[in-house]
Amino acid sequence: MHPWIEPQLVWKNGVVLHKDQTRAEVIEHYNQREIRVRVTGSRKKELLAVVTHELTKIHQSYERLQYDTLVPCNCEKKCRNSQTPYSYPLETLREFLDDREYLIQCQKSRQMVDVRRLIDDVLSQEIETEEKYHLRPDRPPTPAESLQRELEQAREKSLNRQARQSSMTETTTRDLVLISYSHKDKKWFDDLKTHLEPLVRGQNLKIWEDTQIRPGAIWRDEIEKALAAAKVAVLLVSPTFLSSKFINQNELPVLLDAAKTEGVHILWVPLQASNYKATAIEKYQAVYPTDRPLKQITAAKRDTAWVEVCSNITTAMSR
């Protein structure tokens, strides 16, 4: 699956891609024999260039496939905010530019439209092929080309992860409680671990956290094995947790995807006030009130809170 697909926004004939506060809706209209792309957000030109580049690669993989790229009209009178704007063949617009003709007429509104703005709206950052790019190694990549390389790296990383996971046992039993935390919050992790210890002894609860990685082991492989075996994920959420590049690139996406597709239970604990509402964590219920994070309550109440967290963990593991 494409690494930027929003898993909850996939349907039979369409998908939504999400990258850097920018979304692209790609929908196939089978009866009209067309694919429509709409983009919104802070990097819409770059993301549109990447989507266009990917579609072009697919089209070119079919020897006899004939297709046109259509550019929507941006005239103020009828098209700019329309769901069905008039469209111009891209080749026609390029011919106008070659002939230094900079105006073209919209066939819906009869207004004259600037050809350069039409092309700039959707194709201001075309992506050169790797072959052409390597012919000019000194040229820095455009923002769209940089985004394309990010996609290729994410895709390769996703494929490598899938290959490693498939090399493990075919049916990994999910029987672990995985604790995800920032190392700057180790004190809070130690508190939780202390409260969990009786359950580990008395109920054979299996806890995994990264201090269990053996010296000399390949730590990334060990973490991915634990992610694949987690039945319950406990997230100790704080500003340092949310700002951790490793957690947000390697742990959270896997856990949240497993929550949607495999029923992994996400339990998160607010350690202190944070911008969790700006993240995907907001969709999951905290196991303790977010207006009373643990750092803001007394030590006695904190012990009561940890007991409540442990109770939620055992309940989730028994489901």
Rosetta silent file (secondary structure, phi, psi, omega in degrees, C-alpha in Angstrom):
SEQUENCE: MHPWIEPQLVWKNGVVLHKDQTRAEVIEHYNQREIRVRVTGSRKKELLAVVTHELTKIHQSYERLQYDTLVPCNCEKKCRNSQTPYSYPLETLREFLDDREYLIQCQKSRQMVDVRRLIDDVLSQEIETEEKYHLRPDRPPTPAESLQRELEQAREKSLNRQARQSSMTETTTRDLVLISYSHKDKKWFDDLKTHLEPLVRGQNLKIWEDTQIRPGAIWRDEIEKALAAAKVAVLLVSPTFLSSKFINQNELPVLLDAAKTEGVHILWVPLQASNYKATAIEKYQAVYPTDRPLKQITAAKRDTAWVEVCSNITTAMSR
SCORE:     score description
SCORE:     0.000 S_00000001
   1 L     0.000  144.846  179.139    0.000    0.000    0.000 S_00000001
   2 L   -57.950  130.251 -174.182    1.161    3.545   -0.748 S_00000001
   3 L   -64.486  -16.270 -178.965    2.899    4.891    2.403 S_00000001
   4 L  -102.177    6.091  179.425    0.943    8.178    2.344 S_00000001
   5 E   -70.208  136.071  170.860   -2.539    6.661    2.057 S_00000001
   6 E   -81.137  112.287 -172.108   -4.925    7.506    4.896 S_00000001
   7 E   -56.063  -33.082 -178.299   -6.143    3.974    5.844 S_00000001
   8 E   -83.156   -2.552 -179.019   -9.616    5.185    6.855 S_00000001
   9 E  -122.993   57.361  176.179  -10.062    7.072    3.557 S_00000001
  10 E  -127.757  130.646  176.233   -9.803    4.298    0.990 S_00000001
  11 E  -139.548 -177.138 -169.999  -12.747    3.111   -1.064 S_00000001
  12 L   -55.595  -41.326 -174.438  -13.424    1.113   -4.222 S_00000001
  13 L  -121.274   19.058 -178.553  -12.634    3.859   -6.716 S_00000001
  14 E  -162.222  170.148 -177.337  -10.706    6.415   -4.695 S_00000001
  15 E  -159.377  155.332  173.815   -8.167    7.222   -2.034 S_00000001
  16 E  -118.451  128.491  175.809   -6.874   10.175   -0.018 S_00000001
  17 E  -101.378  143.854 -177.819   -3.143   10.757    0.374 S_00000001
  18 E  -133.835  124.334  178.961   -1.843   12.796    3.311 S_00000001
  19 E  -153.242  123.823  174.364    1.604   14.368    3.596 S_00000001
  20 L    52.374   56.699  179.231    2.809   17.433    5.518 S_00000001
  21 L    57.766   25.943  178.923   -0.634   18.988    6.212 S_00000001
  22 E  -130.911  137.112 -179.464   -1.543   18.452    2.548 S_00000001
  23 E  -123.706  142.713  174.694   -4.138   16.052    1.152 S_00000001
  24 E  -123.827  124.550  175.689   -4.717   14.732   -2.359 S_00000001
  25 E   -98.198  120.827 -178.919   -8.008   13.082   -3.310 S_00000001
  26 E  -117.672  115.310 -175.222   -7.572   10.690   -6.240 S_00000001
  27 E  -127.751  132.961  174.543  -10.810    9.291   -7.687 S_00000001
  28 E   -92.986  125.077  173.627  -11.413    7.099  -10.719 S_00000001
  29 E  -103.689   92.897 -168.927  -14.611    7.887  -12.630 S_00000001
  30 L   -61.133  -45.698 -176.060  -14.868    4.630  -14.524 S_00000001
  31 L   -65.562  -31.188  177.501  -17.813    5.487  -16.769 S_00000001
  32 L   -89.023   -3.596  179.646  -16.181    8.749  -17.884 S_00000001
  33 L    55.976   51.396  179.496  -12.830    6.945  -18.253 S_00000001
  34 E  -147.902  157.749  174.471  -10.968    9.516  -16.232 S_00000001
  35 E  -118.342  125.383 -179.818   -9.056    9.990  -12.986 S_00000001
  36 E  -108.065  138.701 -179.696   -9.591   13.252  -11.117 S_00000001
  37 E  -123.472  126.729  174.567   -7.110   14.671   -8.635 S_00000001
  38 E  -124.693  135.758 -174.868   -7.921   17.423   -6.136 S_00000001
  39 E  -129.785  139.891  175.681   -5.298   18.782   -3.750 S_00000001
  40 E  -142.052  149.767  177.561   -5.504   21.090   -0.745 S_00000001
  41 E   130.155 -175.313 -172.652   -2.993   22.178    1.877 S_00000001
  42 L   -75.153  -20.895 -178.453    0.306   23.969    2.387 S_00000001
  43 L  -125.081   42.108 -170.573    2.300   21.951   -0.204 S_00000001
  44 H   -66.147  -33.905 -179.584   -0.384   21.299   -2.783 S_00000001
  45 H   -67.448  -41.440  179.500    1.744   22.091   -5.845 S_00000001
  46 H   -66.025  -44.544 -178.430    4.501   19.694   -4.751 S_00000001
  47 H   -66.610  -38.602  177.264    2.066   16.911   -3.831 S_00000001
  48 H   -62.425  -39.321  178.534    0.141   17.349   -7.097 S_00000001
  49 H   -62.336  -40.253  179.329    3.428   17.091   -9.004 S_00000001
  50 H   -66.306  -45.744  179.585    4.227   13.817   -7.204 S_00000001
  51 H   -61.449  -44.860  178.873    0.746   12.354   -7.871 S_00000001
  52 H   -60.723  -42.806  179.279    0.949   13.391  -11.528 S_00000001
  53 H   -61.579  -43.042 -179.666    4.424   11.862  -11.811 S_00000001
  54 H   -66.211  -42.172  178.427    3.219    8.571  -10.280 S_00000001
  55 H   -64.545  -39.642  178.454    0.189    8.420  -12.584 S_00000001
  56 H   -61.424  -41.715  178.000    2.412    9.131  -15.594 S_00000001
  57 H   -61.435  -40.335  177.856    4.694    6.239  -14.619 S_00000001
  58 H   -64.420  -47.347 -179.414    1.651    3.931  -14.424 S_00000001
  59 H   -59.479  -42.806 -176.722    0.341    5.127  -17.788 S_00000001
  60 H   -72.856  -13.560  177.443    3.721    4.700  -19.458 S_00000001
  61 L   -75.927  -11.376  176.282    4.004    1.135  -18.190 S_00000001
  62 L  -105.181  115.880 -171.350    1.253    0.213  -20.685 S_00000001
  63 L   -57.471  -44.759 -171.343    2.655    0.285  -24.196 S_00000001
  64 L  -102.522    8.181 -177.828   -0.518    1.072  -26.134 S_00000001
  65 L   -73.096  128.471  176.690   -2.364    3.125  -23.576 S_00000001
  66 L  -110.584  134.112 -178.358   -3.428    6.527  -24.875 S_00000001
  67 L  -151.348  158.631  175.369   -4.353    9.252  -22.423 S_00000001
  68 L  -120.165  144.008  171.159   -4.680   13.020  -22.094 S_00000001
  69 L   -97.778  122.173 -176.788   -3.783   15.187  -19.123 S_00000001
  70 E  -106.940  138.076 -179.071   -6.532   17.753  -18.567 S_00000001
  71 E  -109.836  124.412 -178.153   -6.057   21.030  -16.708 S_00000001
  72 E   -71.020  144.714  178.112   -9.135   22.537  -14.987 S_00000001
  73 L   -70.675  147.527  179.206  -10.131   26.077  -15.857 S_00000001
  74 L  -118.340   23.549 -179.079   -9.681   28.715  -13.142 S_00000001
  75 L   -65.021  144.345 -175.529  -11.956   31.438  -14.524 S_00000001
  76 L   -68.083  -32.598 -169.184  -13.764   33.422  -11.841 S_00000001
  77 L   -69.080  -45.067 -173.248  -17.182   33.356  -13.501 S_00000001
  78 L  -133.799  -18.856 -167.106  -17.997   29.635  -13.640 S_00000001
  79 L  -108.904  -33.295 -168.720  -15.064   27.310  -12.982 S_00000001
  80 L   -53.460  -44.512 -177.777  -12.853   28.279  -10.040 S_00000001
  81 L  -107.318   18.610 -177.215  -15.146   26.877   -7.325 S_00000001
  82 L   -90.703  146.854  173.707  -17.004   24.390   -9.508 S_00000001
  83 L   -77.153  -18.720 -179.472  -16.951   20.611   -9.076 S_00000001
  84 L  -130.088   66.199 -179.030  -17.170   20.286  -12.854 S_00000001
  85 L   -71.518  160.918  171.306  -14.977   23.015  -14.355 S_00000001
  86 L   -67.556  146.192 -178.005  -14.157   23.189  -18.029 S_00000001
  87 E  -124.053  144.541  179.063  -10.854   21.403  -18.773 S_00000001
  88 E  -111.383  137.143  172.035   -8.122   22.082  -21.323 S_00000001
  89 E   -61.701  133.133 -179.259   -5.815   19.396  -22.744 S_00000001
  90 H   -57.978  -38.858 -179.614   -2.337   20.063  -21.370 S_00000001
  91 H   -61.773  -36.926  177.657   -0.828   19.614  -24.829 S_00000001
  92 H   -63.164  -44.028  179.084   -3.076   22.382  -26.168 S_00000001
  93 H   -62.185  -38.978  179.831   -1.914   24.755  -23.436 S_00000001
  94 H   -68.090  -35.116  176.316    1.708   23.962  -24.209 S_00000001
  95 H   -64.562  -39.852  176.781    1.124   24.640  -27.899 S_00000001
  96 H   -59.315  -45.826  179.880   -0.321   28.048  -26.967 S_00000001
  97 H   -62.556  -42.989  179.120    2.807   28.819  -24.939 S_00000001
  98 H   -59.380  -34.608 -179.754    5.096   27.685  -27.766 S_00000001
  99 L   -89.388    5.881 -178.774    3.256   30.066  -30.081 S_00000001
 100 L    58.663   34.614  172.868    3.417   32.845  -27.456 S_00000001
 101 L  -102.115  113.802 -169.881   -0.335   32.963  -27.237 S_00000001
 102 L  -104.390    4.145  177.729   -1.073   33.604  -23.551 S_00000001
 103 E  -126.089  142.563  176.805   -4.883   33.719  -23.517 S_00000001
 104 E  -140.154  150.419 -174.195   -7.401   30.946  -24.125 S_00000001
 105 E   -95.122  131.273  172.083  -11.190   31.010  -23.934 S_00000001
 106 L   -72.416  130.904 -177.082  -13.187   29.034  -21.387 S_00000001
 107 L   -83.502   -0.284  174.354  -15.985   27.247  -23.240 S_00000001
 108 L   -99.319  -47.136 -175.221  -18.328   27.555  -20.258 S_00000001
 109 L   -98.790  -15.082 -174.984  -17.997   31.206  -19.269 S_00000001
 110 L    68.808    6.903  176.499  -16.537   32.585  -22.550 S_00000001
 111 L   -75.675  152.319  173.515  -13.990   34.435  -20.421 S_00000001
 112 E   -88.064  135.079 -173.482  -10.388   34.677  -21.578 S_00000001
 113 E  -123.113  143.921 -179.605   -8.002   32.892  -19.228 S_00000001
 114 E   -74.394  116.917 -178.607   -4.231   33.241  -18.768 S_00000001
 115 H   -60.918  -39.645 -177.621   -2.552   30.073  -20.102 S_00000001
 116 H   -64.022  -38.567  178.278    0.506   30.599  -17.898 S_00000001
 117 H   -69.086  -36.012  177.474   -1.597   30.716  -14.732 S_00000001
 118 H   -58.558  -47.883 -178.259   -3.467   27.568  -15.765 S_00000001
 119 H   -70.410  -40.117 -179.180   -0.230   25.645  -16.079 S_00000001
 120 H   -63.801  -33.643 -179.546    1.308   27.243  -12.989 S_00000001
 121 H   -61.257  -32.960 -172.522   -1.712   26.252  -10.885 S_00000001
 122 H  -122.345  -22.587 -173.203   -1.152   22.559  -11.486 S_00000001
 123 H  -134.227   35.702 -178.582    2.206   21.910  -13.105 S_00000001
 124 L   -73.432  -15.584 -176.328    4.597   24.563  -11.859 S_00000001
 125 L  -132.351   66.563  177.320    6.884   21.883  -10.412 S_00000001
 126 L   -66.007  151.427 -176.517    7.195   19.024  -12.853 S_00000001
 127 L  -105.558  124.585  177.983    9.489   16.196  -11.816 S_00000001
 128 L   -77.035  152.304  176.485   12.298   15.127  -14.102 S_00000001
 129 L   -67.099  158.439  179.033   13.024   11.445  -14.545 S_00000001
 130 H   -56.251  -38.553 -177.136   15.989    9.991  -12.675 S_00000001
 131 H   -62.005  -47.285 -179.875   17.864    9.639  -15.975 S_00000001
 132 H   -66.139  -39.699 -176.686   17.521   13.342  -16.840 S_00000001
 133 H   -63.812  -40.383 -178.429   18.249   14.414  -13.291 S_00000001
 134 H   -71.106  -17.133  175.831   21.508   12.460  -13.143 S_00000001
 135 H   -71.053  -20.619  179.339   22.679   14.158  -16.323 S_00000001
 136 L  -128.361   70.003 -173.219   22.797   17.378  -14.284 S_00000001
 137 L   -64.747  -20.560 -178.561   24.008   16.290  -10.847 S_00000001
 138 L   -79.325  -15.922 -178.977   24.901   19.838   -9.770 S_00000001
 139 L   -75.370  124.832  177.490   21.320   21.046  -10.069 S_00000001
 140 L   -67.826  148.105  179.827   19.589   21.010   -6.667 S_00000001
 141 L   -67.254  147.593  173.526   16.255   19.160   -6.624 S_00000001
 142 L   -71.422  164.646  175.985   13.064   21.188   -6.810 S_00000001
 143 H   -55.245  -38.262  179.370   10.688   21.007   -3.802 S_00000001
 144 H   -66.992  -40.184  178.903    8.521   18.566   -5.789 S_00000001
 145 H   -67.041  -35.883  175.744   11.525   16.365   -6.613 S_00000001
 146 H   -63.074  -41.427  178.491   12.537   16.384   -2.939 S_00000001
 147 H   -65.899  -37.939  177.187    9.023   15.251   -2.033 S_00000001
 148 H   -61.529  -40.449  178.741    9.203   12.546   -4.704 S_00000001
 149 H   -67.685  -35.849  174.281   12.413   11.248   -3.152 S_00000001
 150 H   -59.476  -42.641  178.324   10.747   11.220    0.277 S_00000001
 151 H   -60.804  -46.878 -177.713    7.997    9.061   -1.234 S_00000001
 152 H   -63.391  -38.181  177.365   10.498    6.647   -2.758 S_00000001
 153 H   -67.420  -41.607  178.524   12.355    6.340    0.542 S_00000001
 154 H   -64.975  -39.011  179.368    9.093    5.779    2.469 S_00000001
 155 H   -64.778  -44.178  179.266    7.993    3.190   -0.082 S_00000001
 156 H   -63.271  -41.418  178.802   11.314    1.339    0.148 S_00000001
 157 H   -62.516  -42.138  178.985   11.173    1.439    3.941 S_00000001
 158 H   -63.508  -43.315  179.017    7.616    0.066    3.913 S_00000001
 159 H   -64.485  -40.195  178.932    8.587   -2.765    1.544 S_00000001
 160 H   -64.893  -39.818  178.634   11.620   -3.647    3.674 S_00000001
 161 H   -63.644  -43.598  179.490    9.457   -3.721    6.810 S_00000001
 162 H   -62.510  -38.542  179.917    6.933   -5.998    5.120 S_00000001
 163 H   -65.551  -41.278  179.141    9.732   -8.291    3.969 S_00000001
 164 H   -66.610  -40.064 -179.276   11.176   -8.531    7.478 S_00000001
 165 H   -67.337  -36.898  179.402    7.767   -9.165    9.004 S_00000001
 166 H   -71.592  -22.228  177.728    6.967  -11.881    6.451 S_00000001
 167 H   -77.741  -13.903  173.902   10.288  -13.552    7.247 S_00000001
 168 L   -77.928 -172.601  178.122    9.078  -13.975   10.822 S_00000001
 169 L   -61.439  143.184 -175.756    6.498  -16.616   11.696 S_00000001
 170 L   -58.561  -40.009 -178.029    3.470  -16.451    9.404 S_00000001
 171 L  -121.811   89.129  178.482    1.043  -16.045   12.300 S_00000001
 172 L   -73.769  128.222  178.572    2.598  -14.000   15.080 S_00000001
 173 L   -80.190  125.586  178.385    0.600  -14.310   18.277 S_00000001
 174 L   -86.524  104.400 -177.125   -0.200  -10.925   19.725 S_00000001
 175 L  -139.798   17.428 -177.224    0.337  -11.422   23.463 S_00000001
 176 E  -109.163  151.053  164.424    2.507   -8.489   24.549 S_00000001
 177 E  -100.992  113.891 -178.739    1.891   -5.213   26.313 S_00000001
 178 E  -100.411  127.805  179.334    4.196   -2.776   24.547 S_00000001
 179 E  -105.537  120.042 -179.807    5.102    0.432   26.376 S_00000001
 180 E  -109.669  126.027 -176.695    6.094    3.333   24.153 S_00000001
 181 L  -155.496  160.121  172.894    7.688    6.346   25.819 S_00000001
 182 L   -81.742  139.602 -179.507   10.321    9.024   25.388 S_00000001
 183 H   -62.768  -20.122  175.069   13.538    8.270   27.227 S_00000001
 184 H   -72.023  -14.087  178.594   13.270   11.732   28.776 S_00000001
 185 H  -105.605   26.889 -174.578   10.138   10.408   30.537 S_00000001
 186 H   -59.297  -33.566  179.185   11.903    7.345   32.002 S_00000001
 187 H   -56.694  -42.751 -178.962   10.812    8.265   35.545 S_00000001
 188 H   -70.231  -38.222  175.835    7.176    7.853   34.526 S_00000001
 189 H   -60.772  -43.245  179.322    7.930    4.610   32.739 S_00000001
 190 H   -62.443  -38.865  177.366    9.624    3.269   35.896 S_00000001
 191 H   -60.373  -47.399 -179.713    6.528    4.196   37.962 S_00000001
 192 H   -63.217  -42.815 -178.703    4.246    2.287   35.584 S_00000001
 193 H   -61.970  -38.133  177.485    6.577   -0.702   35.494 S_00000001
 194 H   -61.678  -43.543 -179.827    6.592   -0.858   39.304 S_00000001
 195 H   -70.400  -27.136 -179.304    2.793   -0.952   39.390 S_00000001
 196 H   -81.667  -18.188 -172.993    2.689   -3.607   36.665 S_00000001
 197 H   -55.170  -43.924  177.510    5.151   -5.952   38.380 S_00000001
 198 H   -60.519  -33.061  179.415    2.522   -7.834   40.481 S_00000001
 199 H   -73.250  -33.824  177.002    0.514   -8.475   37.315 S_00000001
 200 H   -63.202  -43.162  179.955    3.601   -9.733   35.527 S_00000001
 201 H   -75.519  -45.995 -171.910    4.204  -12.255   38.331 S_00000001
 202 H   -83.593  -29.950 -176.110    0.625  -13.141   39.191 S_00000001
 203 L  -118.018   12.195 -179.865   -1.095  -13.082   35.780 S_00000001
 204 L    54.734   35.050  178.171    1.852  -13.896   33.503 S_00000001
 205 L   -69.095  131.178 -179.482    1.458  -10.513   31.837 S_00000001
 206 L   -99.952  117.716 -178.951    4.128  -10.060   29.174 S_00000001
 207 E  -108.425  138.831  173.768    5.592   -6.568   29.070 S_00000001
 208 E  -130.359  133.763  171.252    7.944   -5.295   26.386 S_00000001
 209 L  -148.336  164.783 -165.963    9.960   -2.094   26.349 S_00000001
 210 H   -69.091   -9.900  175.728   13.195   -1.204   24.657 S_00000001
 211 H   -70.820  -11.778  179.036   15.421   -1.827   27.694 S_00000001
 212 H   -82.177   -6.444  179.349   14.907   -5.530   26.943 S_00000001
 213 L   -67.047  125.070 -175.757   16.938   -5.319   23.728 S_00000001
 214 L   -71.543  145.836  175.122   20.002   -7.500   24.235 S_00000001
 215 L   -57.535  133.767  179.548   23.496   -6.023   23.766 S_00000001
 216 L    89.763  -12.218  179.659   24.651   -6.734   20.216 S_00000001
 217 L   -75.840  155.731  175.290   21.107   -7.303   18.901 S_00000001
 218 L   -78.720  102.485 -168.374   19.845   -5.407   15.867 S_00000001
 219 H   -61.349  -36.428 -179.497   17.658   -2.989   17.795 S_00000001
 220 H   -64.770  -40.869  177.976   15.390   -2.025   14.879 S_00000001
 221 H   -63.943  -40.406  179.793   14.556   -5.698   14.202 S_00000001
 222 H   -62.720  -42.414  179.267   13.865   -6.272   17.907 S_00000001
 223 H   -65.153  -41.592 -178.670   11.475   -3.316   18.022 S_00000001
 224 H   -67.012  -34.639  174.820    9.661   -4.455   14.879 S_00000001
 225 H   -63.018  -42.741  179.702    9.212   -7.970   16.335 S_00000001
 226 H   -66.449  -40.769  177.731    7.709   -6.439   19.465 S_00000001
 227 H   -60.548  -38.412 -179.050    5.417   -4.184   17.414 S_00000001
 228 H   -71.855  -21.106 -176.844    4.205   -7.242   15.481 S_00000001
 229 H  -103.389    0.801 -175.969    3.478   -9.123   18.743 S_00000001
 230 E   -75.418  131.561  172.016    1.764   -6.301   20.659 S_00000001
 231 E  -100.595  -33.062  177.426   -1.858   -6.814   21.697 S_00000001
 232 E  -129.428  132.230  176.072   -1.968   -3.677   23.856 S_00000001
 233 E  -114.126  122.550  177.793    0.115   -0.557   23.298 S_00000001
 234 E  -104.029  118.798 -178.264    0.535    1.834   26.231 S_00000001
 235 E  -106.439  119.834  176.625    1.636    5.300   25.131 S_00000001
 236 E   -92.719   98.385 -166.521    3.095    7.620   27.773 S_00000001
 237 E   -93.768  127.265  177.797    2.241   10.912   26.096 S_00000001
 238 L  -150.597  173.261  175.740    4.103   14.135   26.797 S_00000001
 239 H   -58.140  -37.156  179.884    5.572   16.941   24.672 S_00000001
 240 H   -70.616  -33.366  175.052    8.848   15.005   24.416 S_00000001
 241 H   -62.968  -47.775 -177.005    6.956   11.878   23.315 S_00000001
 242 H   -68.825  -25.916 -179.118    5.135   13.821   20.589 S_00000001
 243 H   -90.018   -5.262 -178.635    8.335   15.504   19.418 S_00000001
 244 L   -69.931  117.757 -179.891   10.302   12.242   19.184 S_00000001
 245 H   -64.844  -41.719 -178.312   11.188   11.678   15.536 S_00000001
 246 H   -63.808  -47.240 -179.147   11.837    7.971   16.080 S_00000001
 247 H   -60.132  -44.623 -174.873    8.519    7.332   17.847 S_00000001
 248 H   -76.480  -18.718  179.032    6.530    9.247   15.241 S_00000001
 249 H  -101.020  -26.673 -171.639    8.246    7.654   12.253 S_00000001
 250 H  -116.604  -34.213 -175.989    8.792    4.078   13.457 S_00000001
 251 H   -98.584  -55.515 -174.416    6.488    3.150   16.343 S_00000001
 252 H   -57.604  -47.965 -178.981    3.275    5.176   16.178 S_00000001
 253 H   -57.800  -39.729 -179.540    2.401    4.533   12.489 S_00000001
 254 H   -67.424  -44.464 -178.301    2.760    0.759   12.954 S_00000001
 255 H   -66.734  -43.487 -178.606    0.746    0.697   16.187 S_00000001
 256 H   -68.936  -34.842  175.739   -2.059    2.930   14.902 S_00000001
 257 H   -67.014  -40.955  178.586   -2.294    0.933   11.678 S_00000001
 258 H   -66.675  -31.189  176.602   -2.456   -2.309   13.690 S_00000001
 259 H   -63.840  -36.928 -179.127   -5.208   -0.753   15.838 S_00000001
 260 H   -78.857  -38.161 -171.182   -7.283   -0.195   12.704 S_00000001
 261 H  -100.822  -24.735 -174.535   -6.550   -3.445   10.889 S_00000001
 262 L  -127.089    5.801  174.305   -5.778   -6.007   13.610 S_00000001
 263 L    77.001   19.333  175.653   -7.582   -4.779   16.702 S_00000001
 264 L   -64.455  136.400 -177.972   -4.548   -3.775   18.758 S_00000001
 265 E   -88.029  126.035  177.604   -5.726   -1.782   21.794 S_00000001
 266 E  -100.681  117.235  175.659   -4.252    1.712   22.145 S_00000001
 267 E  -119.036  119.681 -179.463   -4.153    2.989   25.732 S_00000001
 268 E  -121.744  143.823 -173.550   -2.542    6.346   26.233 S_00000001
 269 E  -115.508  120.433  177.876   -1.658    8.121   29.441 S_00000001
 270 E   -76.909  108.283  178.996   -1.391   11.943   29.590 S_00000001
 271 L   -78.092  -39.830  177.257    1.783   12.620   31.564 S_00000001
 272 L  -155.097  169.857 -178.400    1.572   16.382   31.118 S_00000001
 273 L   -59.004  137.306 -177.983   -0.211   18.949   28.972 S_00000001
 274 L  -154.671  172.192  178.719    0.671   18.513   25.298 S_00000001
 275 L   -91.253   46.635 -178.511   -0.549   19.179   21.766 S_00000001
 276 H   -63.195  -24.733 -178.710   -1.947   15.668   21.375 S_00000001
 277 H   -65.959  -18.003  178.871   -5.040   17.104   19.624 S_00000001
 278 H   -88.923    6.432 -177.403   -2.847   17.884   16.616 S_00000001
 279 L  -123.580  172.856  179.223   -1.955   14.191   16.235 S_00000001
 280 H   -69.113  -15.819  179.483   -3.701   10.917   15.400 S_00000001
 281 H   -61.983  -27.581 -177.408   -3.668   10.035   19.113 S_00000001
 282 H   -55.940  -28.052 -177.324   -6.648   12.344   19.584 S_00000001
 283 H   -70.667  -13.030 -176.177   -8.887    9.688   18.008 S_00000001
 284 L  -108.882  142.118 -178.129   -8.232    7.336   20.923 S_00000001
 285 L   -72.820  128.013  175.693   -9.671    7.661   24.423 S_00000001
 286 E   -70.442  150.596 -179.140   -7.095    8.448   27.106 S_00000001
 287 L   -86.692   -1.119  176.332   -7.133    6.105   30.118 S_00000001
 288 L  -146.819  145.918 -174.583   -6.949    9.081   32.461 S_00000001
 289 L   -53.344  130.435 -177.851   -8.573   12.532   32.118 S_00000001
 290 L   -71.406  -19.013  177.802   -6.563   14.764   29.812 S_00000001
 291 L   -84.547   -1.208  176.290   -7.417   17.847   31.881 S_00000001
 292 L  -133.124   62.866 -179.691   -5.632   16.233   34.863 S_00000001
 293 L   -59.050  154.755 -171.291   -2.333   14.913   33.488 S_00000001
 294 H   -58.235  -32.514 -178.235   -0.271   12.909   35.955 S_00000001
 295 H   -66.772  -20.215 -175.072    2.340   15.622   36.411 S_00000001
 296 H   -97.390    0.566 -178.410   -0.323   17.981   37.779 S_00000001
 297 L  -111.829  166.310 -177.270   -1.738   15.703   40.498 S_00000001
 298 L   -70.955  163.650 -178.910   -0.381   14.687   43.910 S_00000001
 299 H   -60.406  -39.692 -179.407    1.783   11.600   44.405 S_00000001
 300 H   -64.876  -45.020  178.807   -1.060    9.760   46.195 S_00000001
 301 H   -67.455  -29.076  178.888   -3.512   10.453   43.378 S_00000001
 302 H   -66.305  -40.296  176.621   -0.827    9.459   40.901 S_00000001
 303 H   -61.484  -42.111  177.275   -0.590    5.995   42.476 S_00000001
 304 H   -61.405  -39.469  179.593   -4.372    5.671   42.164 S_00000001
 305 H   -64.787  -42.460  179.240   -4.096    6.702   38.517 S_00000001
 306 H   -63.212  -38.200  177.341   -1.420    4.069   37.804 S_00000001
 307 H   -61.854  -40.203  178.209   -3.635    1.378   39.387 S_00000001
 308 H   -64.992  -40.426  177.567   -6.439    2.488   37.069 S_00000001
 309 H   -61.945  -45.098  179.042   -4.091    2.315   34.083 S_00000001
 310 H   -60.809  -39.469  177.984   -3.039   -1.229   35.076 S_00000001
 311 H   -62.491  -41.319  177.583   -6.697   -2.246   35.346 S_00000001
 312 H   -63.905  -36.273  179.890   -7.330   -0.959   31.809 S_00000001
 313 H   -65.926  -47.457 -179.291   -4.334   -2.928   30.567 S_00000001
 314 H   -64.774  -37.216  178.004   -5.514   -6.241   32.061 S_00000001
 315 H   -63.331  -45.408 -179.870   -9.034   -5.649   30.728 S_00000001
 316 H   -64.797  -37.992 -179.791   -7.712   -4.986   27.220 S_00000001
 317 H   -68.560  -26.037 -177.837   -5.447   -8.061   27.337 S_00000001
 318 H   -84.998   -8.220 -178.229   -8.384  -10.295   28.297 S_00000001
 319 L   -74.958    0.000    0.000  -10.517   -9.263   25.306 S_00000001
